[in-house]
Amino acid sequence: MMLSRKMPLCKRMHDTKDSNKIEPSLQSLQKFVPMNYASYTQEYYQFAGKKIVIQESIESYGAVVWPGATALCQYLEEHAEELSLQGAKMLEIGAGPGLVSIVASILGAQVTATDLPDVLGNLQYNLLRNTLNHTAHLPEVKELVWGEGLEQNFPKSTCYYDYLLASDVVYHHYFLDKLLSTMAYLCQPGTVLLWANKFRFSSDYEFLDKFKQVFDTTLLAEFQESSIKLFKGVLKWD
């Protein structure tokens, strides 16, 4: 079972001089295209029977598809029926350039893709480019700063999600406690959290230990050659 789902190198476009060409149907969305075209490339992925075009930039962590994302996409694709993705309400934490949210949308889910303000433009562009007129539900994009404004922006009375999705959101940064509290806040009875991560540092395993204290945790898949683990988490209720 292959983890990487990028198209072969010979079929991938890296000519950035063409990165500012937009399909006619997307002319109205030009405001979402980053102005610094030279730093962006077009990368191609294949999931759910669709070729997905992602605009990426190595200048920002939030504009790159990380290995955990492709692992999570592969799992969603292979277990779509088991997970009952048709019409399921999903929120992705740290959506980055949007690959996971795009695949979930193609598979029939109602997706809310979230991230920090500085990457929302590229996220919005990629989502619309790959889902507009191609999915039953157009993904929604919302700002989410971990641990901030949760009750105001995601009130429990109106925001219920069948699934939370997260991939490679745990790495060497100082906001892991806020990430965990955000994950817990967004869960309600019945919510399932699917978290895929490449384990790189001791802090990643320390977060996993804390995660297991908050969530009933099941290891769904492990890719030993790439150090990626995929977990299912269900919030523990007192």
C-alpha positions as CSV (number, residue, x, y, z in Angstrom):
1,M,0.0,0.0,0.0
2,M,1.6,3.2,-1.2
3,L,1.5,6.2,1.1
4,S,2.5,8.9,-1.3
5,R,-0.3,9.8,-3.8
6,K,1.4,12.5,-5.7
7,M,1.3,11.9,-9.5
8,P,4.6,10.8,-11.1
9,L,7.3,13.4,-11.2
10,C,7.1,13.6,-15.1
11,K,3.4,14.6,-14.7
12,R,3.9,17.3,-12.1
13,M,4.3,20.9,-13.1
14,H,6.9,23.1,-11.4
15,D,7.0,25.9,-14.0
16,T,6.1,28.8,-11.8
17,K,5.7,31.2,-14.7
18,D,2.4,29.4,-15.4
19,S,1.2,29.5,-11.8
20,N,-0.8,32.7,-12.3
21,K,-3.0,31.2,-15.1
22,I,-6.5,30.5,-13.8
23,E,-9.3,28.6,-15.4
24,P,-12.0,31.0,-16.8
25,S,-14.6,29.7,-14.3
26,L,-12.4,30.9,-11.5
27,Q,-11.7,34.4,-12.7
28,S,-13.9,35.8,-9.9
29,L,-11.7,34.1,-7.4
30,Q,-8.4,35.8,-8.3
31,K,-8.4,37.7,-5.1
32,F,-7.6,34.4,-3.3
33,V,-4.4,33.8,-5.4
34,P,-1.2,34.8,-3.6
35,M,0.6,37.6,-5.3
36,N,4.1,36.2,-4.9
37,Y,3.7,33.6,-7.7
38,A,7.4,32.9,-7.8
39,S,7.3,31.0,-4.5
40,Y,4.4,28.8,-5.5
41,T,4.2,25.5,-7.4
42,Q,1.4,23.4,-8.7
43,E,1.4,19.9,-7.2
44,Y,-0.9,17.1,-8.4
45,Y,-2.4,14.4,-6.2
46,Q,-4.8,11.5,-7.1
47,F,-7.5,10.6,-4.6
48,A,-11.1,9.3,-4.9
49,G,-10.8,9.0,-8.6
50,K,-10.0,12.7,-9.1
51,K,-6.8,14.6,-10.0
52,I,-6.4,17.3,-7.4
53,V,-4.3,20.4,-8.0
54,I,-2.8,22.0,-5.0
55,Q,-1.0,25.3,-5.0
56,E,1.9,25.0,-2.5
57,S,4.7,27.2,-1.3
58,I,7.8,26.1,0.8
59,E,7.9,29.6,2.3
60,S,5.1,28.7,4.8
61,Y,4.4,25.6,6.9
62,G,0.7,26.2,6.2
63,A,1.1,26.2,2.4
64,V,2.7,22.7,2.1
65,V,1.1,19.2,2.0
66,W,2.8,17.2,4.8
67,P,3.0,13.4,4.9
68,G,0.3,13.0,7.5
69,A,-2.2,14.6,5.2
70,T,-1.7,12.1,2.4
71,A,-2.0,9.3,4.9
72,L,-5.3,10.7,6.2
73,C,-6.6,11.1,2.7
74,Q,-5.7,7.5,1.9
75,Y,-7.6,6.3,5.0
76,L,-10.7,8.4,4.1
77,E,-10.7,7.1,0.6
78,E,-10.3,3.5,1.6
79,H,-12.9,3.6,4.4
80,A,-15.4,6.1,3.0
81,E,-18.3,3.7,3.2
82,E,-17.4,2.4,6.7
83,L,-17.1,6.0,7.9
84,S,-20.4,7.0,6.3
85,L,-18.9,10.1,4.8
86,Q,-21.8,11.1,2.6
87,G,-23.3,14.1,4.2
88,A,-21.1,13.8,7.4
89,K,-20.2,17.1,9.0
90,M,-16.5,17.5,9.3
91,L,-14.1,20.2,10.6
92,E,-10.4,20.1,9.7
93,I,-8.0,21.6,12.2
94,G,-4.9,23.1,10.5
95,A,-6.1,22.5,7.0
96,G,-3.1,24.1,5.4
97,P,-3.4,24.1,1.6
98,G,-6.5,22.0,1.9
99,L,-5.8,18.5,0.5
100,V,-7.6,16.6,3.2
101,S,-10.7,18.9,3.1
102,I,-10.8,18.6,-0.6
103,V,-10.7,14.8,-0.5
104,A,-13.4,14.7,2.3
105,S,-15.6,17.0,0.2
106,I,-15.2,14.8,-2.9
107,L,-16.2,11.8,-0.8
108,G,-19.4,13.6,0.1
109,A,-18.8,15.3,3.4
110,Q,-19.9,18.7,4.5
111,V,-16.5,20.2,5.4
112,T,-15.4,23.3,7.4
113,A,-11.7,23.9,6.8
114,T,-9.9,26.0,9.4
115,D,-6.5,27.5,9.9
116,L,-4.6,30.7,10.8
117,P,-5.5,33.9,9.0
118,D,-2.3,34.1,6.9
119,V,-2.9,30.9,5.0
120,L,-6.7,31.2,4.5
121,G,-6.3,32.8,1.1
122,N,-4.4,30.0,-0.4
123,L,-6.6,27.4,1.4
124,Q,-9.7,29.1,-0.1
125,Y,-8.2,29.2,-3.5
126,N,-7.3,25.5,-3.5
127,L,-10.7,24.4,-2.1
128,L,-12.7,26.3,-4.7
129,R,-10.4,25.2,-7.6
130,N,-11.0,21.6,-6.8
131,T,-14.5,21.4,-5.4
132,L,-16.5,24.1,-7.2
133,N,-19.1,22.3,-9.4
134,H,-17.5,19.0,-8.5
135,T,-18.9,18.2,-5.0
136,A,-22.3,18.1,-3.4
137,H,-21.2,20.4,-0.6
138,L,-18.9,23.4,-1.1
139,P,-16.4,23.5,1.8
140,E,-16.5,26.4,4.2
141,V,-13.4,28.2,5.3
142,K,-13.1,29.6,8.8
143,E,-10.3,31.2,10.8
144,L,-9.4,29.1,13.9
145,V,-6.6,30.2,16.2
146,W,-6.1,27.4,18.7
147,G,-7.5,28.2,22.1
148,E,-8.9,31.6,21.1
149,G,-12.5,32.7,20.5
150,L,-13.9,29.1,20.5
151,E,-17.2,29.8,22.2
152,Q,-17.8,32.9,20.1
153,N,-16.8,31.5,16.7
154,F,-17.8,27.8,17.2
155,P,-20.7,27.8,19.6
156,K,-21.7,24.4,20.8
157,S,-25.4,25.2,20.3
158,T,-25.0,25.4,16.5
159,C,-21.6,23.8,15.7
160,Y,-21.7,20.0,15.8
161,Y,-19.3,17.8,13.8
162,D,-19.4,14.1,13.2
163,Y,-15.7,14.1,12.6
164,L,-12.7,16.3,13.4
165,L,-9.7,15.9,11.0
166,A,-6.1,16.8,11.8
167,S,-2.9,15.9,10.1
168,D,0.7,16.9,11.1
169,V,-0.6,19.6,13.4
170,V,1.8,18.3,16.1
171,Y,5.4,19.3,15.7
172,H,8.0,21.4,17.5
173,H,5.9,24.4,18.5
174,Y,4.7,26.0,21.7
175,F,0.9,25.7,21.2
176,L,0.4,22.0,21.9
177,D,-1.7,22.6,25.0
178,K,-3.9,25.0,23.2
179,L,-4.2,22.5,20.3
180,L,-5.4,19.8,22.7
181,S,-7.9,22.0,24.4
182,T,-9.2,23.1,21.0
183,M,-9.6,19.5,19.9
184,A,-11.5,18.7,23.1
185,Y,-13.8,21.8,22.8
186,L,-14.8,21.0,19.3
187,C,-15.9,17.5,20.2
188,Q,-19.4,16.7,21.4
189,P,-21.0,13.2,22.1
190,G,-20.6,11.2,19.0
191,T,-17.8,13.2,17.5
192,V,-14.8,11.1,16.2
193,L,-11.4,12.7,15.8
194,L,-9.1,11.3,13.1
195,W,-5.5,12.5,13.7
196,A,-2.6,11.5,11.5
197,N,1.0,12.6,12.3
198,K,4.5,12.0,11.4
199,F,6.4,11.5,14.7
200,R,9.6,13.4,14.6
201,F,10.4,14.7,18.1
202,S,10.0,13.6,21.7
203,S,7.5,16.4,22.2
204,D,5.2,14.6,19.7
205,Y,5.1,11.5,21.9
206,E,4.6,13.7,25.0
207,F,1.6,15.2,23.2
208,L,0.3,11.7,22.4
209,D,0.5,10.8,26.1
210,K,-1.6,13.9,27.0
211,F,-4.0,13.1,24.1
212,K,-4.6,9.6,25.5
213,Q,-5.6,11.2,28.8
214,V,-8.3,13.2,27.2
215,F,-9.4,10.9,24.4
216,D,-10.2,7.1,24.2
217,T,-7.5,6.4,21.6
218,T,-7.2,3.7,18.9
219,L,-4.3,3.3,16.6
220,L,-5.9,2.8,13.2
221,A,-2.9,2.6,10.9
222,E,0.9,2.9,11.1
223,F,3.4,3.5,8.4
224,Q,6.7,2.5,9.9
225,E,8.8,3.5,6.9
226,S,7.6,7.1,7.3
227,S,7.0,7.2,11.1
228,I,3.3,8.2,10.5
229,K,0.6,7.0,12.9
230,L,-3.1,7.5,12.4
231,F,-5.3,7.6,15.5
232,K,-9.0,7.6,16.3
233,G,-9.9,9.7,19.3
234,V,-13.2,9.9,21.1
235,L,-13.5,12.4,23.9
236,K,-13.7,11.0,27.4
237,W,-16.8,12.2,29.2
238,D,-17.0,12.4,33.0
